[in-house]
Amino acid sequence: MAYRYRVLEDMALADTAFEATGDSPSELFLAAGQAIIETLADPHRVQPGCTRFFEHRDRDLAALLFTWLSDIVYLKDAEGLVFRETQARVSRDHDDWLFQGSLSGEPIDPARHELRADIKAVTKHLYEVREEAGQWIARVVLDI
């Protein structure tokens, strides 16, 4: 498995940005999801007490990734959850992309969790998903 992400320091002044890569769309979704998770809190201090499952489909892979990343931010806001890890599987179903994934985490406990940035939203500013030389790449700017 070869997926990763890196913070793009000079991309956004008031926000934060990252670039995620993977050898497949599934690995790209893993890397981008992990970037969101680690931007919110230190995942090593989060227990996998609850799991949320997701299934989305879209003709556009970039739109599908945007939905997935927005799901993570929504659960932080709506249910007060932070996450330890994510699972992601992306496949083709005729003309659509199909995403199936999960998040494991627990309710925020400021006494135990090292909270980092409070992401307000995934933005479309400079948002990009592309395949280049066998690598899948996403550039994402987060509103903090």
C-alpha positions in Angstrom: 0.0 0.0 0.0 1.5 3.3 -1.0 -0.6 6.2 0.0 0.4 9.4 1.8 -0.4 13.1 2.3 1.7 16.2 2.9 0.7 19.6 4.3 1.1 22.4 1.7 2.5 25.2 3.8 2.4 28.0 1.2 -1.0 27.2 -0.4 -3.5 28.9 1.9 -2.7 31.8 4.3 -5.7 31.7 6.6 -6.6 28.0 5.9 -4.7 24.8 5.6 -4.0 22.7 2.5 -2.8 19.3 1.8 -1.9 17.1 -1.2 -2.9 13.4 -0.9 -1.6 10.7 -3.2 -2.2 7.0 -3.8 -1.5 4.2 -6.3 -5.3 3.8 -6.7 -8.5 5.8 -6.0 -9.0 3.8 -2.8 -5.5 4.7 -1.5 -6.1 8.4 -2.5 -9.3 8.4 -0.4 -7.4 6.8 2.5 -4.7 9.4 2.4 -7.1 12.3 2.1 -9.3 10.9 4.9 -6.2 10.5 7.1 -5.1 14.0 6.4 -8.5 15.3 7.7 -8.4 13.0 10.7 -4.9 14.2 11.7 -5.7 17.8 11.1 -8.6 17.5 13.6 -6.8 15.6 16.4 -3.9 13.3 17.3 -5.4 9.9 16.2 -3.0 8.0 18.5 -5.0 9.4 21.5 -8.4 8.3 20.0 -9.9 5.0 20.8 -12.0 3.1 18.2 -15.1 3.1 20.3 -17.6 3.7 17.5 -17.7 3.1 13.8 -19.6 4.9 11.1 -20.1 3.4 7.6 -20.6 5.2 4.3 -21.5 4.4 0.8 -21.7 7.1 -1.9 -21.7 7.0 -5.7 -21.0 9.7 -8.2 -20.0 10.0 -11.9 -17.2 12.4 -10.9 -14.4 11.1 -8.7 -13.5 14.6 -7.5 -17.1 15.2 -6.3 -17.1 11.8 -4.6 -13.9 12.6 -2.7 -15.3 16.0 -1.7 -18.4 14.3 -0.3 -16.3 11.8 1.7 -14.1 14.5 3.2 -17.1 16.6 4.1 -18.7 13.6 5.8 -15.7 13.6 8.3 -16.1 17.3 9.1 -19.8 16.9 9.4 -19.5 14.1 12.0 -17.0 16.2 14.0 -19.6 19.0 14.1 -22.9 17.1 14.3 -21.9 14.3 16.7 -18.7 15.7 18.3 -16.5 12.8 17.1 -12.8 12.6 16.4 -11.3 9.6 14.6 -8.5 7.2 14.8 -8.6 5.6 11.4 -10.5 5.2 8.2 -11.1 2.5 5.7 -11.9 3.2 2.1 -12.7 1.3 -1.1 -13.4 3.0 -4.4 -14.5 1.0 -7.5 -16.2 1.5 -10.8 -19.9 0.6 -11.2 -20.8 1.2 -14.9 -20.4 4.9 -15.4 -20.3 5.7 -11.7 -17.6 5.6 -9.0 -18.7 3.8 -5.9 -17.2 4.7 -2.5 -17.5 2.4 0.6 -15.8 3.4 3.7 -15.8 3.6 7.5 -14.4 5.8 10.3 -13.5 4.6 13.8 -13.3 7.0 16.7 -15.0 8.3 19.7 -16.7 11.5 21.2 -14.4 14.4 21.8 -12.9 14.5 25.3 -10.7 17.6 25.6 -9.0 16.0 28.7 -7.7 13.1 26.7 -7.6 14.2 23.1 -5.0 16.4 21.6 -7.3 18.6 19.5 -5.6 20.4 16.6 -7.5 22.5 14.1 -11.3 23.0 14.0 -12.0 22.4 10.4 -15.1 24.3 9.3 -15.3 23.0 5.8 -13.6 21.4 2.8 -13.4 24.1 0.1 -13.5 24.1 -3.6 -10.7 26.7 -3.7 -7.8 25.2 -5.7 -9.5 21.8 -5.3 -8.2 19.2 -7.7 -8.2 15.5 -8.3 -6.2 14.0 -11.1 -4.3 10.9 -12.3 -0.7 11.5 -13.3 1.8 8.8 -14.3 -0.1 6.1 -12.5 -0.6 8.1 -9.3 -3.8 9.6 -8.1 -3.4 13.1 -6.6 -5.8 15.4 -4.7 -5.1 19.0 -3.6 -7.5 20.1 -0.9 -7.8 23.4 1.0 -9.6 23.3 4.4 -11.4 26.3 5.9 -10.1 26.5 9.5 
